[in-house]
Amino acid sequence: MPESLHLPPDLDRALGLLMADAPGTVALTVRPDPEAVTEARHFVTGRLDDWDLGALTDDVALVVTELVTNALRHSLPACAGLLPPTAVPGAIQLRLLPGRSAGTPWLLCGILDGTRQGPQRKEPDYIAETGRGLHLVDSFTHRWGWRGLPHGKVVWALFQIP
């Protein structure tokens, strides 16, 4: 998937707010541990319940599971001391930001990690145990993409609120 350089103005602004940790954004630092995926799902479920967005729970939890797993799998070398500790807070971070654009409510999810390598969607191998995650992300989001940062990247997913 190419880097998302040309976003609609409203989405580009929302991504800027998410990156700036603007008011309304909630964040979880993801530990470099496989159990962190479960913690990320619980974090998402709790925040969506707090915001009365339970209808999104299954889709957002699935997408967060895939994106956090990818970040842990592919960015750990970058997170293990190759960057200054302050370059990427917590090395991997999950952020959520609810908002509204042109009257349509949405939820923006971002996974920040310490590598600039973008996600690579491959043709699914139906026999393999892995490799279908980004296809799931594509199926369960309104839109998704990624953007390079000075010390890593953010992979974002946009959900429309029913």
Phi and psi in radians as a Rosetta constraint file:
Dihedral C 1 N 2 CA 2 C 2 CIRCULARHARMONIC -1.207 0.35
Dihedral N 2 CA 2 C 2 N 3 CIRCULARHARMONIC 2.684 0.35
Dihedral C 2 N 3 CA 3 C 3 CIRCULARHARMONIC -1.068 0.35
Dihedral N 3 CA 3 C 3 N 4 CIRCULARHARMONIC 2.444 0.35
Dihedral C 3 N 4 CA 4 C 4 CIRCULARHARMONIC -1.471 0.35
Dihedral N 4 CA 4 C 4 N 5 CIRCULARHARMONIC 1.566 0.35
Dihedral C 4 N 5 CA 5 C 5 CIRCULARHARMONIC -1.622 0.35
Dihedral N 5 CA 5 C 5 N 6 CIRCULARHARMONIC -0.491 0.35
Dihedral C 5 N 6 CA 6 C 6 CIRCULARHARMONIC -2.021 0.35
Dihedral N 6 CA 6 C 6 N 7 CIRCULARHARMONIC 1.519 0.35
Dihedral C 6 N 7 CA 7 C 7 CIRCULARHARMONIC -1.747 0.35
Dihedral N 7 CA 7 C 7 N 8 CIRCULARHARMONIC 2.667 0.35
Dihedral C 7 N 8 CA 8 C 8 CIRCULARHARMONIC -0.965 0.35
Dihedral N 8 CA 8 C 8 N 9 CIRCULARHARMONIC 2.552 0.35
Dihedral C 8 N 9 CA 9 C 9 CIRCULARHARMONIC -0.905 0.35
Dihedral N 9 CA 9 C 9 N 10 CIRCULARHARMONIC -0.743 0.35
Dihedral C 9 N 10 CA 10 C 10 CIRCULARHARMONIC -1.118 0.35
Dihedral N 10 CA 10 C 10 N 11 CIRCULARHARMONIC -0.715 0.35
Dihedral C 10 N 11 CA 11 C 11 CIRCULARHARMONIC -1.240 0.35
Dihedral N 11 CA 11 C 11 N 12 CIRCULARHARMONIC -0.676 0.35
Dihedral C 11 N 12 CA 12 C 12 CIRCULARHARMONIC -1.077 0.35
Dihedral N 12 CA 12 C 12 N 13 CIRCULARHARMONIC -0.730 0.35
Dihedral C 12 N 13 CA 13 C 13 CIRCULARHARMONIC -1.122 0.35
Dihedral N 13 CA 13 C 13 N 14 CIRCULARHARMONIC -0.765 0.35
Dihedral C 13 N 14 CA 14 C 14 CIRCULARHARMONIC -1.085 0.35
Dihedral N 14 CA 14 C 14 N 15 CIRCULARHARMONIC -0.700 0.35
Dihedral C 14 N 15 CA 15 C 15 CIRCULARHARMONIC -1.127 0.35
Dihedral N 15 CA 15 C 15 N 16 CIRCULARHARMONIC -0.665 0.35
Dihedral C 15 N 16 CA 16 C 16 CIRCULARHARMONIC -1.083 0.35
Dihedral N 16 CA 16 C 16 N 17 CIRCULARHARMONIC -0.722 0.35
Dihedral C 16 N 17 CA 17 C 17 CIRCULARHARMONIC -1.122 0.35
Dihedral N 17 CA 17 C 17 N 18 CIRCULARHARMONIC -0.735 0.35
Dihedral C 17 N 18 CA 18 C 18 CIRCULARHARMONIC -1.073 0.35
Dihedral N 18 CA 18 C 18 N 19 CIRCULARHARMONIC -0.779 0.35
Dihedral C 18 N 19 CA 19 C 19 CIRCULARHARMONIC -1.169 0.35
Dihedral N 19 CA 19 C 19 N 20 CIRCULARHARMONIC -0.574 0.35
Dihedral C 19 N 20 CA 20 C 20 CIRCULARHARMONIC -1.432 0.35
Dihedral N 20 CA 20 C 20 N 21 CIRCULARHARMONIC 0.003 0.35
Dihedral C 20 N 21 CA 21 C 21 CIRCULARHARMONIC 0.984 0.35
Dihedral N 21 CA 21 C 21 N 22 CIRCULARHARMONIC 0.786 0.35
Dihedral C 21 N 22 CA 22 C 22 CIRCULARHARMONIC -1.105 0.35
Dihedral N 22 CA 22 C 22 N 23 CIRCULARHARMONIC 2.807 0.35
Dihedral C 22 N 23 CA 23 C 23 CIRCULARHARMONIC -0.927 0.35
Dihedral N 23 CA 23 C 23 N 24 CIRCULARHARMONIC 2.407 0.35
Dihedral C 23 N 24 CA 24 C 24 CIRCULARHARMONIC 1.722 0.35
Dihedral N 24 CA 24 C 24 N 25 CIRCULARHARMONIC -0.314 0.35
Dihedral C 24 N 25 CA 25 C 25 CIRCULARHARMONIC -1.403 0.35
Dihedral N 25 CA 25 C 25 N 26 CIRCULARHARMONIC 2.367 0.35
Dihedral C 25 N 26 CA 26 C 26 CIRCULARHARMONIC -2.024 0.35
Dihedral N 26 CA 26 C 26 N 27 CIRCULARHARMONIC 2.587 0.35
Dihedral C 26 N 27 CA 27 C 27 CIRCULARHARMONIC -2.436 0.35
Dihedral N 27 CA 27 C 27 N 28 CIRCULARHARMONIC 2.634 0.35
Dihedral C 27 N 28 CA 28 C 28 CIRCULARHARMONIC -2.326 0.35
Dihedral N 28 CA 28 C 28 N 29 CIRCULARHARMONIC 2.204 0.35
Dihedral C 28 N 29 CA 29 C 29 CIRCULARHARMONIC -1.382 0.35
Dihedral N 29 CA 29 C 29 N 30 CIRCULARHARMONIC 2.221 0.35
Dihedral C 29 N 30 CA 30 C 30 CIRCULARHARMONIC -1.652 0.35
Dihedral N 30 CA 30 C 30 N 31 CIRCULARHARMONIC 2.112 0.35
Dihedral C 30 N 31 CA 31 C 31 CIRCULARHARMONIC -1.263 0.35
Dihedral N 31 CA 31 C 31 N 32 CIRCULARHARMONIC 2.616 0.35
Dihedral C 31 N 32 CA 32 C 32 CIRCULARHARMONIC -1.359 0.35
Dihedral N 32 CA 32 C 32 N 33 CIRCULARHARMONIC 1.248 0.35
Dihedral C 32 N 33 CA 33 C 33 CIRCULARHARMONIC -2.667 0.35
Dihedral N 33 CA 33 C 33 N 34 CIRCULARHARMONIC 2.397 0.35
Dihedral C 33 N 34 CA 34 C 34 CIRCULARHARMONIC -0.991 0.35
Dihedral N 34 CA 34 C 34 N 35 CIRCULARHARMONIC -0.502 0.35
Dihedral C 34 N 35 CA 35 C 35 CIRCULARHARMONIC -1.169 0.35
Dihedral N 35 CA 35 C 35 N 36 CIRCULARHARMONIC -0.291 0.35
Dihedral C 35 N 36 CA 36 C 36 CIRCULARHARMONIC -1.117 0.35
Dihedral N 36 CA 36 C 36 N 37 CIRCULARHARMONIC -0.450 0.35
Dihedral C 36 N 37 CA 37 C 37 CIRCULARHARMONIC -1.125 0.35
Dihedral N 37 CA 37 C 37 N 38 CIRCULARHARMONIC -0.751 0.35
Dihedral C 37 N 38 CA 38 C 38 CIRCULARHARMONIC -1.105 0.35
Dihedral N 38 CA 38 C 38 N 39 CIRCULARHARMONIC -0.751 0.35
Dihedral C 38 N 39 CA 39 C 39 CIRCULARHARMONIC -1.057 0.35
Dihedral N 39 CA 39 C 39 N 40 CIRCULARHARMONIC -0.701 0.35
Dihedral C 39 N 40 CA 40 C 40 CIRCULARHARMONIC -1.112 0.35
Dihedral N 40 CA 40 C 40 N 41 CIRCULARHARMONIC -0.733 0.35
Dihedral C 40 N 41 CA 41 C 41 CIRCULARHARMONIC -1.090 0.35
Dihedral N 41 CA 41 C 41 N 42 CIRCULARHARMONIC -0.767 0.35
Dihedral C 41 N 42 CA 42 C 42 CIRCULARHARMONIC -1.110 0.35
Dihedral N 42 CA 42 C 42 N 43 CIRCULARHARMONIC -0.686 0.35
Dihedral C 42 N 43 CA 43 C 43 CIRCULARHARMONIC -1.053 0.35
Dihedral N 43 CA 43 C 43 N 44 CIRCULARHARMONIC -0.850 0.35
Dihedral C 43 N 44 CA 44 C 44 CIRCULARHARMONIC -1.075 0.35
Dihedral N 44 CA 44 C 44 N 45 CIRCULARHARMONIC -0.819 0.35
Dihedral C 44 N 45 CA 45 C 45 CIRCULARHARMONIC -1.030 0.35
Dihedral N 45 CA 45 C 45 N 46 CIRCULARHARMONIC -0.771 0.35
Dihedral C 45 N 46 CA 46 C 46 CIRCULARHARMONIC -1.101 0.35
Dihedral N 46 CA 46 C 46 N 47 CIRCULARHARMONIC -0.790 0.35
Dihedral C 46 N 47 CA 47 C 47 CIRCULARHARMONIC -1.155 0.35
Dihedral N 47 CA 47 C 47 N 48 CIRCULARHARMONIC -0.738 0.35
Dihedral C 47 N 48 CA 48 C 48 CIRCULARHARMONIC -1.118 0.35
Dihedral N 48 CA 48 C 48 N 49 CIRCULARHARMONIC -0.665 0.35
Dihedral C 48 N 49 CA 49 C 49 CIRCULARHARMONIC -1.097 0.35
Dihedral N 49 CA 49 C 49 N 50 CIRCULARHARMONIC -0.762 0.35
Dihedral C 49 N 50 CA 50 C 50 CIRCULARHARMONIC -1.015 0.35
Dihedral N 50 CA 50 C 50 N 51 CIRCULARHARMONIC -0.625 0.35
Dihedral C 50 N 51 CA 51 C 51 CIRCULARHARMONIC -1.632 0.35
Dihedral N 51 CA 51 C 51 N 52 CIRCULARHARMONIC 0.163 0.35
Dihedral C 51 N 52 CA 52 C 52 CIRCULARHARMONIC 0.954 0.35
Dihedral N 52 CA 52 C 52 N 53 CIRCULARHARMONIC 0.730 0.35
Dihedral C 52 N 53 CA 53 C 53 CIRCULARHARMONIC -2.026 0.35
Dihedral N 53 CA 53 C 53 N 54 CIRCULARHARMONIC 0.617 0.35
Dihedral C 53 N 54 CA 54 C 54 CIRCULARHARMONIC -0.991 0.35
Dihedral N 54 CA 54 C 54 N 55 CIRCULARHARMONIC -0.453 0.35
Dihedral C 54 N 55 CA 55 C 55 CIRCULARHARMONIC -1.116 0.35
Dihedral N 55 CA 55 C 55 N 56 CIRCULARHARMONIC -0.359 0.35
Dihedral C 55 N 56 CA 56 C 56 CIRCULARHARMONIC -1.623 0.35
Dihedral N 56 CA 56 C 56 N 57 CIRCULARHARMONIC -0.144 0.35
Dihedral C 56 N 57 CA 57 C 57 CIRCULARHARMONIC -0.930 0.35
Dihedral N 57 CA 57 C 57 N 58 CIRCULARHARMONIC -0.898 0.35
Dihedral C 57 N 58 CA 58 C 58 CIRCULARHARMONIC -1.073 0.35
Dihedral N 58 CA 58 C 58 N 59 CIRCULARHARMONIC -0.810 0.35
Dihedral C 58 N 59 CA 59 C 59 CIRCULARHARMONIC -1.152 0.35
Dihedral N 59 CA 59 C 59 N 60 CIRCULARHARMONIC -0.823 0.35
Dihedral C 59 N 60 CA 60 C 60 CIRCULARHARMONIC -1.158 0.35
Dihedral N 60 CA 60 C 60 N 61 CIRCULARHARMONIC -0.727 0.35
Dihedral C 60 N 61 CA 61 C 61 CIRCULARHARMONIC -1.081 0.35
Dihedral N 61 CA 61 C 61 N 62 CIRCULARHARMONIC -0.713 0.35
Dihedral C 61 N 62 CA 62 C 62 CIRCULARHARMONIC -1.109 0.35
Dihedral N 62 CA 62 C 62 N 63 CIRCULARHARMONIC -0.826 0.35
Dihedral C 62 N 63 CA 63 C 63 CIRCULARHARMONIC -1.132 0.35
Dihedral N 63 CA 63 C 63 N 64 CIRCULARHARMONIC -0.762 0.35
Dihedral C 63 N 64 CA 64 C 64 CIRCULARHARMONIC -1.074 0.35
Dihedral N 64 CA 64 C 64 N 65 CIRCULARHARMONIC -0.712 0.35
Dihedral C 64 N 65 CA 65 C 65 CIRCULARHARMONIC -0.995 0.35
Dihedral N 65 CA 65 C 65 N 66 CIRCULARHARMONIC -0.829 0.35
Dihedral C 65 N 66 CA 66 C 66 CIRCULARHARMONIC -1.147 0.35
Dihedral N 66 CA 66 C 66 N 67 CIRCULARHARMONIC -0.795 0.35
Dihedral C 66 N 67 CA 67 C 67 CIRCULARHARMONIC -1.242 0.35
Dihedral N 67 CA 67 C 67 N 68 CIRCULARHARMONIC -0.683 0.35
Dihedral C 67 N 68 CA 68 C 68 CIRCULARHARMONIC -1.178 0.35
Dihedral N 68 CA 68 C 68 N 69 CIRCULARHARMONIC -0.728 0.35
Dihedral C 68 N 69 CA 69 C 69 CIRCULARHARMONIC -1.032 0.35
Dihedral N 69 CA 69 C 69 N 70 CIRCULARHARMONIC -0.786 0.35
Dihedral C 69 N 70 CA 70 C 70 CIRCULARHARMONIC -1.075 0.35
Dihedral N 70 CA 70 C 70 N 71 CIRCULARHARMONIC -0.747 0.35
Dihedral C 70 N 71 CA 71 C 71 CIRCULARHARMONIC -1.091 0.35
Dihedral N 71 CA 71 C 71 N 72 CIRCULARHARMONIC -0.767 0.35
Dihedral C 71 N 72 CA 72 C 72 CIRCULARHARMONIC -1.120 0.35
Dihedral N 72 CA 72 C 72 N 73 CIRCULARHARMONIC -0.749 0.35
Dihedral C 72 N 73 CA 73 C 73 CIRCULARHARMONIC -1.211 0.35
Dihedral N 73 CA 73 C 73 N 74 CIRCULARHARMONIC -0.702 0.35
Dihedral C 73 N 74 CA 74 C 74 CIRCULARHARMONIC -1.825 0.35
Dihedral N 74 CA 74 C 74 N 75 CIRCULARHARMONIC -0.232 0.35
Dihedral C 74 N 75 CA 75 C 75 CIRCULARHARMONIC -1.978 0.35
Dihedral N 75 CA 75 C 75 N 76 CIRCULARHARMONIC -0.040 0.35
Dihedral C 75 N 76 CA 76 C 76 CIRCULARHARMONIC -0.988 0.35
Dihedral N 76 CA 76 C 76 N 77 CIRCULARHARMONIC -0.696 0.35
Dihedral C 76 N 77 CA 77 C 77 CIRCULARHARMONIC -1.020 0.35
Dihedral N 77 CA 77 C 77 N 78 CIRCULARHARMONIC -0.682 0.35
Dihedral C 77 N 78 CA 78 C 78 CIRCULARHARMONIC -1.203 0.35
Dihedral N 78 CA 78 C 78 N 79 CIRCULARHARMONIC -0.539 0.35
Dihedral C 78 N 79 CA 79 C 79 CIRCULARHARMONIC -1.424 0.35
Dihedral N 79 CA 79 C 79 N 80 CIRCULARHARMONIC -0.250 0.35
Dihedral C 79 N 80 CA 80 C 80 CIRCULARHARMONIC -1.634 0.35
Dihedral N 80 CA 80 C 80 N 81 CIRCULARHARMONIC 0.714 0.35
Dihedral C 80 N 81 CA 81 C 81 CIRCULARHARMONIC 1.845 0.35
Dihedral N 81 CA 81 C 81 N 82 CIRCULARHARMONIC -0.011 0.35
Dihedral C 81 N 82 CA 82 C 82 CIRCULARHARMONIC -1.388 0.35
Dihedral N 82 CA 82 C 82 N 83 CIRCULARHARMONIC -0.224 0.35
Dihedral C 82 N 83 CA 83 C 83 CIRCULARHARMONIC -2.077 0.35
Dihedral N 83 CA 83 C 83 N 84 CIRCULARHARMONIC 2.680 0.35
Dihedral C 83 N 84 CA 84 C 84 CIRCULARHARMONIC -1.042 0.35
Dihedral N 84 CA 84 C 84 N 85 CIRCULARHARMONIC 2.519 0.35
Dihedral C 84 N 85 CA 85 C 85 CIRCULARHARMONIC -0.983 0.35
Dihedral N 85 CA 85 C 85 N 86 CIRCULARHARMONIC -0.484 0.35
Dihedral C 85 N 86 CA 86 C 86 CIRCULARHARMONIC -1.552 0.35
Dihedral N 86 CA 86 C 86 N 87 CIRCULARHARMONIC -0.096 0.35
Dihedral C 86 N 87 CA 87 C 87 CIRCULARHARMONIC -1.143 0.35
Dihedral N 87 CA 87 C 87 N 88 CIRCULARHARMONIC -0.751 0.35
Dihedral C 87 N 88 CA 88 C 88 CIRCULARHARMONIC -2.287 0.35
Dihedral N 88 CA 88 C 88 N 89 CIRCULARHARMONIC 1.820 0.35
Dihedral C 88 N 89 CA 89 C 89 CIRCULARHARMONIC -0.925 0.35
Dihedral N 89 CA 89 C 89 N 90 CIRCULARHARMONIC 2.100 0.35
Dihedral C 89 N 90 CA 90 C 90 CIRCULARHARMONIC 1.221 0.35
Dihedral N 90 CA 90 C 90 N 91 CIRCULARHARMONIC 0.145 0.35
Dihedral C 90 N 91 CA 91 C 91 CIRCULARHARMONIC 1.189 0.35
Dihedral N 91 CA 91 C 91 N 92 CIRCULARHARMONIC -0.975 0.35
Dihedral C 91 N 92 CA 92 C 92 CIRCULARHARMONIC -2.161 0.35
Dihedral N 92 CA 92 C 92 N 93 CIRCULARHARMONIC 2.286 0.35
Dihedral C 92 N 93 CA 93 C 93 CIRCULARHARMONIC -2.382 0.35
Dihedral N 93 CA 93 C 93 N 94 CIRCULARHARMONIC 2.419 0.35
Dihedral C 93 N 94 CA 94 C 94 CIRCULARHARMONIC -1.811 0.35
Dihedral N 94 CA 94 C 94 N 95 CIRCULARHARMONIC 2.248 0.35
Dihedral C 94 N 95 CA 95 C 95 CIRCULARHARMONIC -2.256 0.35
Dihedral N 95 CA 95 C 95 N 96 CIRCULARHARMONIC 2.512 0.35
Dihedral C 95 N 96 CA 96 C 96 CIRCULARHARMONIC -2.228 0.35
Dihedral N 96 CA 96 C 96 N 97 CIRCULARHARMONIC 2.445 0.35
Dihedral C 96 N 97 CA 97 C 97 CIRCULARHARMONIC -2.518 0.35
Dihedral N 97 CA 97 C 97 N 98 CIRCULARHARMONIC 2.010 0.35
Dihedral C 97 N 98 CA 98 C 98 CIRCULARHARMONIC -1.484 0.35
Dihedral N 98 CA 98 C 98 N 99 CIRCULARHARMONIC 2.658 0.35
Dihedral C 98 N 99 CA 99 C 99 CIRCULARHARMONIC -2.892 0.35
Dihedral N 99 CA 99 C 99 N 100 CIRCULARHARMONIC -2.941 0.35
Dihedral C 99 N 100 CA 100 C 100 CIRCULARHARMONIC -2.570 0.35
Dihedral N 100 CA 100 C 100 N 101 CIRCULARHARMONIC 2.421 0.35
Dihedral C 100 N 101 CA 101 C 101 CIRCULARHARMONIC -2.419 0.35
Dihedral N 101 CA 101 C 101 N 102 CIRCULARHARMONIC 2.190 0.35
Dihedral C 101 N 102 CA 102 C 102 CIRCULARHARMONIC 0.873 0.35
Dihedral N 102 CA 102 C 102 N 103 CIRCULARHARMONIC 0.714 0.35
Dihedral C 102 N 103 CA 103 C 103 CIRCULARHARMONIC 1.425 0.35
Dihedral N 103 CA 103 C 103 N 104 CIRCULARHARMONIC -0.078 0.35
Dihedral C 103 N 104 CA 104 C 104 CIRCULARHARMONIC -1.767 0.35
Dihedral N 104 CA 104 C 104 N 105 CIRCULARHARMONIC 2.116 0.35
Dihedral C 104 N 105 CA 105 C 105 CIRCULARHARMONIC -1.340 0.35
Dihedral N 105 CA 105 C 105 N 106 CIRCULARHARMONIC 2.529 0.35
Dihedral C 105 N 106 CA 106 C 106 CIRCULARHARMONIC -2.522 0.35
Dihedral N 106 CA 106 C 106 N 107 CIRCULARHARMONIC 2.925 0.35
Dihedral C 106 N 107 CA 107 C 107 CIRCULARHARMONIC -2.255 0.35
Dihedral N 107 CA 107 C 107 N 108 CIRCULARHARMONIC 2.240 0.35
Dihedral C 107 N 108 CA 108 C 108 CIRCULARHARMONIC -1.910 0.35
Dihedral N 108 CA 108 C 108 N 109 CIRCULARHARMONIC 2.264 0.35
Dihedral C 108 N 109 CA 109 C 109 CIRCULARHARMONIC -2.052 0.35
Dihedral N 109 CA 109 C 109 N 110 CIRCULARHARMONIC 2.384 0.35
Dihedral C 109 N 110 CA 110 C 110 CIRCULARHARMONIC -2.341 0.35
Dihedral N 110 CA 110 C 110 N 111 CIRCULARHARMONIC 2.437 0.35
Dihedral C 110 N 111 CA 111 C 111 CIRCULARHARMONIC -2.041 0.35
Dihedral N 111 CA 111 C 111 N 112 CIRCULARHARMONIC 2.010 0.35
Dihedral C 111 N 112 CA 112 C 112 CIRCULARHARMONIC -1.732 0.35
Dihedral N 112 CA 112 C 112 N 113 CIRCULARHARMONIC 2.335 0.35
Dihedral C 112 N 113 CA 113 C 113 CIRCULARHARMONIC -2.477 0.35
Dihedral N 113 CA 113 C 113 N 114 CIRCULARHARMONIC 3.088 0.35
Dihedral C 113 N 114 CA 114 C 114 CIRCULARHARMONIC -1.640 0.35
Dihedral N 114 CA 114 C 114 N 115 CIRCULARHARMONIC 0.255 0.35
Dihedral C 114 N 115 CA 115 C 115 CIRCULARHARMONIC -2.096 0.35
Dihedral N 115 CA 115 C 115 N 116 CIRCULARHARMONIC 2.523 0.35
Dihedral C 115 N 116 CA 116 C 116 CIRCULARHARMONIC -1.546 0.35
Dihedral N 116 CA 116 C 116 N 117 CIRCULARHARMONIC -0.096 0.35
Dihedral C 116 N 117 CA 117 C 117 CIRCULARHARMONIC -1.166 0.35
Dihedral N 117 CA 117 C 117 N 118 CIRCULARHARMONIC 2.148 0.35
Dihedral C 117 N 118 CA 118 C 118 CIRCULARHARMONIC -1.346 0.35
Dihedral N 118 CA 118 C 118 N 119 CIRCULARHARMONIC 2.877 0.35
Dihedral C 118 N 119 CA 119 C 119 CIRCULARHARMONIC -1.091 0.35
Dihedral N 119 CA 119 C 119 N 120 CIRCULARHARMONIC 2.494 0.35
Dihedral C 119 N 120 CA 120 C 120 CIRCULARHARMONIC -2.045 0.35
Dihedral N 120 CA 120 C 120 N 121 CIRCULARHARMONIC 1.811 0.35
Dihedral C 120 N 121 CA 121 C 121 CIRCULARHARMONIC -1.445 0.35
Dihedral N 121 CA 121 C 121 N 122 CIRCULARHARMONIC 2.224 0.35
Dihedral C 121 N 122 CA 122 C 122 CIRCULARHARMONIC -1.960 0.35
Dihedral N 122 CA 122 C 122 N 123 CIRCULARHARMONIC 2.836 0.35
Dihedral C 122 N 123 CA 123 C 123 CIRCULARHARMONIC -1.135 0.35
Dihedral N 123 CA 123 C 123 N 124 CIRCULARHARMONIC 2.302 0.35
Dihedral C 123 N 124 CA 124 C 124 CIRCULARHARMONIC -1.180 0.35
Dihedral N 124 CA 124 C 124 N 125 CIRCULARHARMONIC 2.413 0.35
Dihedral C 124 N 125 CA 125 C 125 CIRCULARHARMONIC -1.796 0.35
Dihedral N 125 CA 125 C 125 N 126 CIRCULARHARMONIC 1.884 0.35
Dihedral C 125 N 126 CA 126 C 126 CIRCULARHARMONIC -1.235 0.35
Dihedral N 126 CA 126 C 126 N 127 CIRCULARHARMONIC -0.171 0.35
Dihedral C 126 N 127 CA 127 C 127 CIRCULARHARMONIC -1.607 0.35
Dihedral N 127 CA 127 C 127 N 128 CIRCULARHARMONIC -0.531 0.35
Dihedral C 127 N 128 CA 128 C 128 CIRCULARHARMONIC -1.203 0.35
Dihedral N 128 CA 128 C 128 N 129 CIRCULARHARMONIC 2.685 0.35
Dihedral C 128 N 129 CA 129 C 129 CIRCULARHARMONIC -1.448 0.35
Dihedral N 129 CA 129 C 129 N 130 CIRCULARHARMONIC -0.277 0.35
Dihedral C 129 N 130 CA 130 C 130 CIRCULARHARMONIC -2.248 0.35
Dihedral N 130 CA 130 C 130 N 131 CIRCULARHARMONIC 3.025 0.35
Dihedral C 130 N 131 CA 131 C 131 CIRCULARHARMONIC 1.846 0.35
Dihedral N 131 CA 131 C 131 N 132 CIRCULARHARMONIC 0.001 0.35
Dihedral C 131 N 132 CA 132 C 132 CIRCULARHARMONIC -1.887 0.35
Dihedral N 132 CA 132 C 132 N 133 CIRCULARHARMONIC 0.020 0.35
Dihedral C 132 N 133 CA 133 C 133 CIRCULARHARMONIC -1.016 0.35
Dihedral N 133 CA 133 C 133 N 134 CIRCULARHARMONIC -0.808 0.35
Dihedral C 133 N 134 CA 134 C 134 CIRCULARHARMONIC -1.240 0.35
Dihedral N 134 CA 134 C 134 N 135 CIRCULARHARMONIC -0.442 0.35
Dihedral C 134 N 135 CA 135 C 135 CIRCULARHARMONIC -1.169 0.35
Dihedral N 135 CA 135 C 135 N 136 CIRCULARHARMONIC -0.669 0.35
Dihedral C 135 N 136 CA 136 C 136 CIRCULARHARMONIC -1.140 0.35
Dihedral N 136 CA 136 C 136 N 137 CIRCULARHARMONIC -0.774 0.35
Dihedral C 136 N 137 CA 137 C 137 CIRCULARHARMONIC -0.997 0.35
Dihedral N 137 CA 137 C 137 N 138 CIRCULARHARMONIC -0.787 0.35
Dihedral C 137 N 138 CA 138 C 138 CIRCULARHARMONIC -1.088 0.35
Dihedral N 138 CA 138 C 138 N 139 CIRCULARHARMONIC -0.635 0.35
Dihedral C 138 N 139 CA 139 C 139 CIRCULARHARMONIC -1.314 0.35
Dihedral N 139 CA 139 C 139 N 140 CIRCULARHARMONIC -0.548 0.35
Dihedral C 139 N 140 CA 140 C 140 CIRCULARHARMONIC -1.806 0.35
Dihedral N 140 CA 140 C 140 N 141 CIRCULARHARMONIC 0.040 0.35
Dihedral C 140 N 141 CA 141 C 141 CIRCULARHARMONIC -2.013 0.35
Dihedral N 141 CA 141 C 141 N 142 CIRCULARHARMONIC 2.801 0.35
Dihedral C 141 N 142 CA 142 C 142 CIRCULARHARMONIC -1.258 0.35
Dihedral N 142 CA 142 C 142 N 143 CIRCULARHARMONIC -0.676 0.35
Dihedral C 142 N 143 CA 143 C 143 CIRCULARHARMONIC -2.863 0.35
Dihedral N 143 CA 143 C 143 N 144 CIRCULARHARMONIC 2.624 0.35
Dihedral C 143 N 144 CA 144 C 144 CIRCULARHARMONIC -2.615 0.35
Dihedral N 144 CA 144 C 144 N 145 CIRCULARHARMONIC 2.844 0.35
Dihedral C 144 N 145 CA 145 C 145 CIRCULARHARMONIC -3.067 0.35
Dihedral N 145 CA 145 C 145 N 146 CIRCULARHARMONIC -2.849 0.35
Dihedral C 145 N 146 CA 146 C 146 CIRCULARHARMONIC -2.632 0.35
Dihedral N 146 CA 146 C 146 N 147 CIRCULARHARMONIC 2.798 0.35
Dihedral C 146 N 147 CA 147 C 147 CIRCULARHARMONIC -2.511 0.35
Dihedral N 147 CA 147 C 147 N 148 CIRCULARHARMONIC 2.323 0.35
Dihedral C 147 N 148 CA 148 C 148 CIRCULARHARMONIC -1.241 0.35
Dihedral N 148 CA 148 C 148 N 149 CIRCULARHARMONIC 2.553 0.35
Dihedral C 148 N 149 CA 149 C 149 CIRCULARHARMONIC -2.164 0.35
Dihedral N 149 CA 149 C 149 N 150 CIRCULARHARMONIC 2.908 0.35
Dihedral C 149 N 150 CA 150 C 150 CIRCULARHARMONIC -0.974 0.35
Dihedral N 150 CA 150 C 150 N 151 CIRCULARHARMONIC -0.592 0.35
Dihedral C 150 N 151 CA 151 C 151 CIRCULARHARMONIC -2.205 0.35
Dihedral N 151 CA 151 C 151 N 152 CIRCULARHARMONIC 0.695 0.35
Dihedral C 151 N 152 CA 152 C 152 CIRCULARHARMONIC 2.596 0.35
Dihedral N 152 CA 152 C 152 N 153 CIRCULARHARMONIC -2.454 0.35
Dihedral C 152 N 153 CA 153 C 153 CIRCULARHARMONIC -2.726 0.35
Dihedral N 153 CA 153 C 153 N 154 CIRCULARHARMONIC 2.944 0.35
Dihedral C 153 N 154 CA 154 C 154 CIRCULARHARMONIC -2.180 0.35
Dihedral N 154 CA 154 C 154 N 155 CIRCULARHARMONIC 2.275 0.35
Dihedral C 154 N 155 CA 155 C 155 CIRCULARHARMONIC -1.783 0.35
Dihedral N 155 CA 155 C 155 N 156 CIRCULARHARMONIC 2.165 0.35
Dihedral C 155 N 156 CA 156 C 156 CIRCULARHARMONIC -2.062 0.35
Dihedral N 156 CA 156 C 156 N 157 CIRCULARHARMONIC 2.696 0.35
Dihedral C 156 N 157 CA 157 C 157 CIRCULARHARMONIC -2.420 0.35
Dihedral N 157 CA 157 C 157 N 158 CIRCULARHARMONIC 2.313 0.35
Dihedral C 157 N 158 CA 158 C 158 CIRCULARHARMONIC -1.923 0.35
Dihedral N 158 CA 158 C 158 N 159 CIRCULARHARMONIC 2.289 0.35
Dihedral C 158 N 159 CA 159 C 159 CIRCULARHARMONIC -2.104 0.35
Dihedral N 159 CA 159 C 159 N 160 CIRCULARHARMONIC 2.326 0.35
Dihedral C 159 N 160 CA 160 C 160 CIRCULARHARMONIC -1.459 0.35
Dihedral N 160 CA 160 C 160 N 161 CIRCULARHARMONIC 2.402 0.35
Dihedral C 160 N 161 CA 161 C 161 CIRCULARHARMONIC -1.532 0.35
Dihedral N 161 CA 161 C 161 N 162 CIRCULARHARMONIC 2.186 0.35
